[in-house]
Amino acid sequence: MKNKVAVIGAGNVGASAALYVAERGLADVVLIDRPEMEGMPQGKALDMQQAAPLWHKGGTITGSSDLADVKGANVVIMTAGFPRKPGMSRSDLLKANADIIVPAAQAVKQHAPDAYVVVVTNPLDVMAWLFWKTTGFPKHRVLGMAGILDSARFRAFLAMELGVSGADIQAMVLGGHGDSMVPLPKYTTVGGISIADLVPADRLAAIIERTRGGGAEIVKLLKTGSAYYAPAMSAVEMAEAILTDQKRMVPCSVLLEGEYGLKSLFIGVPVLLGGKGVEKIVELKLDAADLAALQKSAKDVSDMIAELSGEPAKAS
Ligand SMILES: NC(=O)c1ccc[n+]([C@@H]2O[C@H](COP(=O)([O-])OP(=O)(O)OC[C@H]3O[C@@H](n4cnc5c(N)ncnc54)[C@H](O)[C@@H]3O)[C@@H](O)[C@H]2O)c1
């Protein structure tokens, strides 16, 4: 197979992403975890390789404990990192995951200098910024995954409400990944019909609230760990759009340089995603309330970037 996808972090999200890439026949996959976990990525990869004859797509899946094995990857999916644990402050999580992102980004810069990167590690927008900053890659080649997942959750809840296929629901969610995301009902349709014509306002408000807490609801149910099937599938949607030049119009966390009045940070906005990564950033005409919500979300991200970089916040 011509393309290669390297997945860094062979935990729940990473292993699921590797499986989806392989099962869709998108690329050869290497699944990498840290040396202390020697055997785990190799074992998971071998298990997937044994499933490969059953999905008739070919391709290889290998496990590795060496970041240098990102070599030759067209797309890197970065999933290594901790989820926030009880008792862990936001600053502790920032620092712990930054310590994982920086060496991974340095390895990608050295061994896969032409790769496109999809960052999944939380806190998402800040880790995507840090990956971009560390590699020095052009901004169209580093993206964070959040908006596709948040939109998918919104679509899933609307599909459950209406009893229709989620495939017929189009939705757009902007902003930072987390409580401050900005779902846009104005751009939400079911088979082309405005959502406002189909779902009463109070139900829609409740569904938006559920979407905001979509990750937390799963954490509560699982008791240990956090969501991974939908996050992994969302990252693979992005990898597929790049590998097969699909020209998708989807929300991704990308570097803004003045769009929406924001700069020097990563945040979720609609982009044209194709073979050259972020081919265009789409600037919607937001009403005052949505713009204010986006700016508030951006301030949260910008404050975290400032905390990490030791430089004052400069989002706008
Ligand atoms: N952006 C999103 O929407 C979204 C959604 C879900 C999860 N996440 C985030 O993704 C990350 C992974 O989640 P998960 O559920 O897969 O966690 P997990 O604990 O199951 O897996 C994380 C893996 O990373 C590995 N790892 C740690 N340091 C490493 C290093 N230096 N090099 C290589 N591998 C290393 C660990 O050994 C582990 O296998 C977390 O930060 C989580 O918060 C983000």
The ligand as a Tripos MOL2 file, in Angstrom:
@<TRIPOS>MOLECULE
LIG
   44    48     1     0     0
SMALL
NO_CHARGES

@<TRIPOS>ATOM
      1 N1         -9.7190   15.6880   21.0220 N.am      1 LIG1
      2 C1        -10.6760   14.9180   21.4780 C.2       1 LIG1
      3 O1        -11.8340   15.1080   21.1780 O.2       1 LIG1
      4 C2        -10.3240   13.7420   22.3590 C.ar      1 LIG1
      5 C3        -11.2300   12.6870   22.5120 C.ar      1 LIG1
      6 C4        -10.8610   11.5920   23.2770 C.ar      1 LIG1
      7 C5         -9.6030   11.5620   23.9070 C.ar      1 LIG1
      8 N2         -8.7820   12.6210   23.7610 N.ar      1 LIG1
      9 C6         -7.4430   12.6310   24.4090 C.3       1 LIG1
     10 O2         -6.6120   11.6770   23.7400 O.3       1 LIG1
     11 C7         -5.5980   11.2310   24.6420 C.3       1 LIG1
     12 C8         -5.5530    9.7030   24.6470 C.3       1 LIG1
     13 O3         -6.7700    9.1730   25.1520 O.3       1 LIG1
     14 P1         -6.9240    7.5810   25.3440 P.3       1 LIG1
     15 O4         -8.2990    7.3400   25.8220 O.co2     1 LIG1
     16 O5         -6.4240    6.8700   24.1560 O.co2     1 LIG1
     17 O6         -5.8750    7.3510   26.5610 O.3       1 LIG1
     18 P2         -5.1300    5.9870   26.9050 P.3       1 LIG1
     19 O7         -4.5970    6.1720   28.3010 O.co2     1 LIG1
     20 O8         -5.9900    4.8120   26.6090 O.co2     1 LIG1
     21 O9         -3.8930    5.9430   25.8750 O.3       1 LIG1
     22 C9         -2.8440    6.8630   25.9000 C.3       1 LIG1
     23 C10        -1.5980    6.1210   25.4350 C.3       1 LIG1
     24 O10        -0.5440    7.0660   25.2490 O.3       1 LIG1
     25 C11         0.6450    6.3570   25.5740 C.3       1 LIG1
     26 N3          1.7580    7.2800   25.7880 N.ar      1 LIG1
     27 C12         2.0170    8.0630   26.8590 C.ar      1 LIG1
     28 N4          3.1700    8.7390   26.6690 N.ar      1 LIG1
     29 C13         3.6470    8.3790   25.4530 C.ar      1 LIG1
     30 C14         4.7870    8.7380   24.6940 C.ar      1 LIG1
     31 N5          5.6750    9.6180   25.1820 N.pl3     1 LIG1
     32 N6          4.9570    8.1800   23.4700 N.ar      1 LIG1
     33 C15         4.0570    7.2890   22.9760 C.ar      1 LIG1
     34 N7          2.9490    6.9250   23.6510 N.ar      1 LIG1
     35 C16         2.7540    7.4480   24.8780 C.ar      1 LIG1
     36 C17         0.2810    5.5720   26.8200 C.3       1 LIG1
     37 O11         1.1930    4.5270   27.1130 O.3       1 LIG1
     38 C18        -1.1090    5.0590   26.4180 C.3       1 LIG1
     39 O12        -1.0320    3.7980   25.7870 O.3       1 LIG1
     40 C19        -5.9150   11.8720   25.9930 C.3       1 LIG1
     41 O13        -5.1530   13.0590   26.1560 O.3       1 LIG1
     42 C20        -7.3940   12.2080   25.8690 C.3       1 LIG1
     43 O14        -7.7960   13.2520   26.7480 O.3       1 LIG1
     44 C21        -9.1040   13.6910   23.0010 C.ar      1 LIG1
@<TRIPOS>BOND
     1     1     2 1
     2     2     3 2
     3     2     4 1
     4     4     5 ar
     5     4    44 ar
     6     5     6 ar
     7     6     7 ar
     8     7     8 ar
     9     8     9 1
    10     8    44 ar
    11     9    10 1
    12     9    42 1
    13    10    11 1
    14    11    12 1
    15    11    40 1
    16    12    13 1
    17    13    14 1
    18    14    15 2
    19    14    16 1
    20    14    17 1
    21    17    18 1
    22    18    19 2
    23    18    20 1
    24    18    21 1
    25    21    22 1
    26    22    23 1
    27    23    24 1
    28    23    38 1
    29    24    25 1
    30    25    26 1
    31    25    36 1
    32    26    27 ar
    33    26    35 ar
    34    27    28 ar
    35    28    29 ar
    36    29    30 ar
    37    29    35 ar
    38    30    31 1
    39    30    32 ar
    40    32    33 ar
    41    33    34 ar
    42    34    35 ar
    43    36    37 1
    44    36    38 1
    45    38    39 1
    46    40    41 1
    47    40    42 1
    48    42    43 1
@<TRIPOS>SUBSTRUCTURE
     1 LIG1         1 GROUP 0 **** ****
